[in-house]
């Protein structure tokens, strides 16, 4: 599908889909998140651009993980089954139907 367009340009996404408790449930093939190989399904999202998101809904956090194509965000996360925390800078790819973030009708 074609990307959504806003006044600032095409909408991008990290390619990460979140589930209950802000766990990564899917990483879209071809997304920057997928090609980086750093973040995995089961990881827990802790922050977006250094703002703690624990306690927010997956929809609220997905909106924070959406932006202008080519822009970047920093995600803080912890690996499932460990106490280790890490972060990654991700660049927004084109918006794909079903990707993390608001729908085209929002």
N, C-alpha and C positions, 0 to 999 in steps of 0.2 A: 504494500500500500504506500501511497505517497505520504510524506511527512505533514504533520499539522503545521499551519503557518500562523504566527502571531505578528503583531506590529514590529517586534524586534527580530523576526526571522523564523526559520523552521524550529520546531520544538524537538529537543533531543532527550534521550534517556540513557541511563547507565547500563540498561539491559538486565537489571536485577529485579526479580519479582519477590516480594516479601509475603510471608505468611504470619500466622499467629505468633505473638511474642517477638516480632521483628526478625524472625529467622529467614535466611535466604532459602527460598523453595525452588527457584529456577534461575538459571543464568542463560539468557538468550544467545543462541549460536551466532557468532559473527560480531557480537557486541564487544566493546572495549574491555568490559569486565571478563568476558569469556577468553579473549585473546591474551589478557594479562596473565591468566592462570593463578592469580594471587588469592582471589576470593572464591570460596567454594559453597556449594549447597550445604545448608546446615549451620553456616556461620551466623553469628548474631550481630546485627547492626547496633552500634552503641552511640555513634555521633555522625552528624553531617556538617561539614565545615566547622568543626570544633564545637558545635552546639549539641549537647546531650539530647538524645531522642528517646531514651528509655521511658516507657510509660505512654508513648504516643501510639496511635493506631497505625497499622500498615499503610492505610490510605494517606494519612497525614505525612508520614515519612516518605512515601512514594512521590508525593508532590514536591518535597524538598530535593528529591533526586532527579528532578526534571528541569531542564533549562535550555537555553539557546544552544543549537548545534555548534560544537567546537569549544564551548565553555567547559570548565572543569570544576569538580567538587572533590573534597577530601572525605572519605568514609572511614570512620573508626569502627573496628569490629573485633570480635573475639572468635577464635576457632572452636567449633563444637567439640566438647570433650576435654578441653584444656582451659587453663586460666590465663593463657597468653593473649595479650592484646596487640593489635597492629593497626596500621592505617594504609590506605592506598589513595592516590589521586587518580580519578577516572575522568575521561573526556566524554562528553555527550555525543552519542551517535544519533542518527535519524530515529524518529519515533516510529515504533512498530506496533500494530494493533495488538493489544494484550500485554504490552510491556509495562514495567513499573511507571507509574505516573497517571495523571488524569486522562480521561478519554477525550477524543476530539470534540465531543459535545459539551465539555465542561468550560 
